[in-house]
Amino acid sequence: MKNLPFIEDLSLKIKEALANSPAGDLEKNIHALLQSTFTKLALVSREEFDVQTEVLRQTRKKLEALEKQISMLEQAKKP
């Protein structure tokens, strides 16, 4: 297609025009607003969630081991 470079050039010019127009500022403002809202919601990243899930899993494992140990000690004390 010989019109392809023309179309690509036109597309690039439209993108540049939008970036330099109030629409570009609007996109930046919306992005900042969303970031602020998400921060206020106290959301965590998936990585942080996965780390905390693993910590909880290990804590539960230790708790179960301690409960078992306490049960064994209580059984040993009984006459």
N, CA, C and O of each residue as an XYZ file, in Angstrom:
316
protein
N       0.832     -1.174      0.000
C       0.000      0.000      0.000
C       0.878      1.240      0.000
O       1.715      1.413      0.886
N       0.694      2.084     -0.971
C       1.548      3.258     -1.031
C       1.067      4.388     -0.140
O       1.819      5.337      0.082
N      -0.139      4.331      0.376
C      -0.642      5.363      1.279
C      -0.272      5.098      2.734
O      -0.569      5.916      3.605
N       0.366      3.978      3.002
C       0.698      3.603      4.369
C       1.576      4.642      5.061
O       1.264      5.006      6.195
N       2.649      5.141      4.456
C       3.439      6.173      5.147
C       2.617      7.428      5.440
O       2.801      8.054      6.484
N       1.725      7.797      4.544
C       0.873      8.963      4.764
C      -0.024      8.743      5.981
O      -0.181      9.634      6.816
N      -0.611      7.545      6.074
C      -1.507      7.226      7.187
C      -0.735      7.198      8.499
O      -1.219      7.701      9.513
N       0.463      6.616      8.488
C       1.284      6.572      9.698
C       1.672      7.980     10.135
O       1.653      8.293     11.326
N       2.026      8.834      9.164
C       2.394     10.212      9.467
C       1.194     10.967     10.041
O       1.331     11.716     11.008
N       0.026     10.768      9.445
C      -1.189     11.419      9.922
C      -1.525     10.955     11.340
O      -1.914     11.762     12.185
N      -1.377      9.672     11.595
C      -1.650      9.113     12.913
C      -0.703      9.709     13.950
O      -1.121     10.061     15.053
N       0.567      9.820     13.592
C       1.560     10.406     14.493
C       1.220     11.863     14.795
O       1.324     12.294     15.943
N       0.817     12.622     13.787
C       0.464     14.025     13.989
C      -0.772     14.165     14.879
O      -0.845     15.077     15.702
N      -1.731     13.273     14.718
C      -2.930     13.304     15.568
C      -2.561     13.007     17.015
O      -3.043     13.671     17.932
N      -1.709     12.013     17.220
C      -1.268     11.669     18.580
C      -0.544     12.841     19.222
O      -0.776     13.151     20.390
N       0.335     13.498     18.462
C       1.070     14.649     18.989
C       0.111     15.791     19.321
O       0.273     16.464     20.339
N      -0.880     16.009     18.467
C      -1.845     17.077     18.714
C      -2.644     16.801     19.976
O      -2.898     17.710     20.767
N      -3.036     15.562     20.165
C      -3.792     15.211     21.368
C      -2.925     15.325     22.617
O      -3.395     15.750     23.672
N      -1.653     14.941     22.491
C      -0.757     15.017     23.637
C      -0.541     16.469     24.066
O      -0.376     16.745     25.254
N      -0.542     17.395     23.106
C      -0.311     18.807     23.407
C      -1.601     19.574     23.674
O      -1.562     20.777     23.933
N      -2.731     18.901     23.616
C      -4.022     19.562     23.823
C      -4.497     19.332     25.259
O      -3.867     18.596     26.019
N      -5.590     19.955     25.614
C      -6.159     19.702     26.942
C      -6.494     18.228     27.184
O      -6.555     17.785     28.331
N      -6.708     17.476     26.114
C      -6.992     16.040     26.281
C      -5.799     15.338     26.914
O      -5.974     14.438     27.735
N      -4.588     15.742     26.540
C      -3.389     15.159     27.150
C      -3.305     15.487     28.631
O      -2.938     14.639     29.444
N      -3.653     16.741     28.983
C      -3.666     17.142     30.391
C      -4.749     16.386     31.152
O      -4.558     16.002     32.306
N      -5.872     16.178     30.502
C      -6.969     15.448     31.126
C      -6.537     14.029     31.478
O      -6.847     13.531     32.561
N      -5.825     13.384     30.570
C      -5.347     12.024     30.832
C      -4.400     12.008     32.030
O      -4.485     11.124     32.883
N      -3.499     12.988     32.092
C      -2.561     13.062     33.221
C      -3.306     13.305     34.526
O      -2.982     12.709     35.553
N      -4.306     14.181     34.482
C      -5.083     14.474     35.692
C      -5.889     13.267     36.156
O      -5.975     12.997     37.354
N      -6.467     12.552     35.224
C      -7.227     11.347     35.582
C      -6.298     10.310     36.196
O      -6.650      9.662     37.182
N      -5.117     10.153     35.616
C      -4.147      9.196     36.150
C      -3.760      9.581     37.585
O      -3.713      8.721     38.464
N      -3.487     10.860     37.819
C      -3.133     11.319     39.161
C      -4.289     11.106     40.135
O      -4.072     10.706     41.279
N      -5.505     11.369     39.688
C      -6.679     11.167     40.528
C      -6.853      9.697     40.906
O      -7.138      9.374     42.060
N      -6.679      8.817     39.933
C      -6.800      7.381     40.212
C      -5.717      6.918     41.177
O      -5.992      6.143     42.093
N      -4.494      7.386     40.979
C      -3.403      7.009     41.886
C      -3.717      7.460     43.307
O      -3.518      6.710     44.263
N      -4.205      8.680     43.439
C      -4.547      9.221     44.755
C      -5.665      8.403     45.402
O      -5.609      8.093     46.592
N      -6.669      8.062     44.617
C      -7.789      7.278     45.140
C      -7.329      5.898     45.583
O      -7.721      5.426     46.650
N      -6.511      5.255     44.781
C      -6.015      3.926     45.142
C      -5.156      3.982     46.398
O      -5.185      3.061     47.214
N      -4.393      5.056     46.556
C      -3.574      5.211     47.755
C      -4.457      5.349     48.986
O      -4.172      4.759     50.028
N      -5.523      6.122     48.869
C      -6.446      6.306     49.995
C      -7.159      5.010     50.355
O      -7.519      4.800     51.513
N      -7.362      4.153     49.385
C      -8.033      2.880     49.649
C      -7.125      1.874     50.342
O      -7.577      0.804     50.749
N      -5.856      2.210     50.475
C      -4.867      1.351     51.131
C      -4.768     -0.006     50.427
O      -4.719     -1.046     51.084
N      -4.739      0.007     49.119
C      -4.571     -1.217     48.352
C      -3.108     -1.651     48.394
O      -2.206     -0.827     48.541
N      -2.894     -2.940     48.264
C      -1.527     -3.460     48.244
C      -1.254     -4.101     46.887
O      -2.169     -4.513     46.174
N       0.009     -4.169     46.561
C       0.385     -4.799     45.296
C       0.227     -6.314     45.414
O       0.157     -6.860     46.515
N       0.173     -6.965     44.286
C       0.055     -8.429     44.282
C       1.269     -9.051     44.951
O       1.146    -10.040     45.673
N       2.443     -8.473     44.711
C       3.674     -8.998     45.312
C       3.605     -8.915     46.834
O       3.946     -9.873     47.527
N       3.166     -7.778     47.351
C       3.054     -7.627     48.801
C       2.008     -8.585     49.363
O       2.208     -9.154     50.436
N       0.899     -8.769     48.653
C      -0.134     -9.696     49.074
C       0.426    -11.117     49.150
O       0.169    -11.838     50.114
N       1.188    -11.516     48.134
C       1.769    -12.856     48.111
C       2.758    -13.052     49.259
O       2.799    -14.118     49.872
N       3.549    -12.024     49.547
C       4.500    -12.111     50.655
C       3.759    -12.288     51.971
O       4.124    -13.141     52.780
N       2.713    -11.483     52.193
C       1.954    -11.583     53.434
C       1.214    -12.921     53.546
O       1.061    -13.460     54.642
N       0.763    -13.445     52.425
C       0.114    -14.758     52.421
C       1.094    -15.834     52.869
O       0.731    -16.723     53.640
N       2.329    -15.760     52.393
C       3.352    -16.731     52.787
C       3.695    -16.587     54.267
O       3.867    -17.590     54.959
N       3.796    -15.359     54.759
C       4.069    -15.140     56.181
C       2.947    -15.748     57.017
O       3.205    -16.407     58.024
N       1.718    -15.530     56.603
C       0.571    -16.092     57.323
C       0.604    -17.619     57.300
O       0.316    -18.261     58.309
N       0.954    -18.201     56.153
C       1.028    -19.658     56.057
C       2.071    -20.211     57.036
O       1.820    -21.202     57.722
N       3.225    -19.573     57.095
C       4.279    -20.030     58.009
C       3.880    -19.839     59.469
O       4.203    -20.669     60.318
N       3.182    -18.751     59.758
C       2.721    -18.492     61.123
C       1.707    -19.546     61.550
O       1.748    -20.036     62.678
N       0.805    -19.888     60.653
C      -0.181    -20.938     60.970
C       0.504    -22.277     61.232
O       0.114    -23.026     62.127
N       1.522    -22.559     60.439
C       2.267    -23.814     60.601
C       2.929    -23.858     61.983
O       2.888    -24.883     62.665
N       3.535    -22.747     62.387
C       4.181    -22.685     63.702
C       3.144    -22.790     64.814
O       3.378    -23.458     65.821
N       2.005    -22.136     64.636
C       0.942    -22.187     65.630
C       0.434    -23.620     65.807
O       0.236    -24.074     66.934
N       0.228    -24.318     64.717
C      -0.227    -25.709     64.797
C       0.793    -26.579     65.528
O       0.423    -27.443     66.323
N       2.077    -26.348     65.257
C       3.127    -27.117     65.935
C       3.126    -26.819     67.431
O       3.279    -27.731     68.243
N       2.955    -25.553     67.800
C       2.924    -25.188     69.218
C       1.684    -25.761     69.903
O       1.765    -26.219     71.043
N       0.541    -25.739     69.224
C      -0.679    -26.325     69.799
C      -0.494    -27.819     70.034
O      -0.932    -28.354     71.053
N       0.147    -28.477     69.103
C       0.407    -29.916     69.252
C       1.345    -30.159     70.426
O       1.145    -31.091     71.205
N       2.364    -29.324     70.551
C       3.327    -29.472     71.644
C       2.639    -29.237     72.992
O       2.892    -29.968     73.950
N       1.780    -28.233     73.072
C       1.051    -27.961     74.318
C       0.145    -29.134     74.658
O       0.060    -29.542     75.816
N      -0.523    -29.670     73.662
C      -1.409    -30.817     73.887
C      -0.611    -32.010     74.423
O      -1.058    -32.698     75.341
N       0.552    -32.246     73.855
C       1.387    -33.363     74.319
C       1.858    -33.128     75.753
O       1.894    -34.064     76.551
N       2.221    -31.888     76.090
C       2.657    -31.580     77.448
C       1.504    -31.737     78.435
O       1.699    -32.223     79.549
N       0.303    -31.327     78.027
C      -0.855    -31.481     78.911
C      -1.164    -32.951     79.138
O      -1.521    -33.351     80.246
N      -1.027    -33.765     78.077
C      -1.281    -35.204     78.209
C      -0.235    -35.844     79.116
O      -0.556    -36.768     79.864
N       0.999    -35.375     79.063
C       2.062    -35.936     79.878
C       1.869    -35.592     81.360
O       2.302    -36.356     82.223
N       1.237    -34.479     81.667
C       1.013    -34.073     83.044
C      -0.128    -34.842     83.704
O      -0.165    -34.975     84.927
N      -1.053    -35.346     82.900
C      -2.198    -36.063     83.450
C      -1.758    -37.394     84.049
O      -0.905    -38.091     83.499
N      -2.367    -37.731     85.202
C      -1.992    -39.003     85.873
C      -2.538    -40.217     85.182
O      -2.305    -41.340     85.630
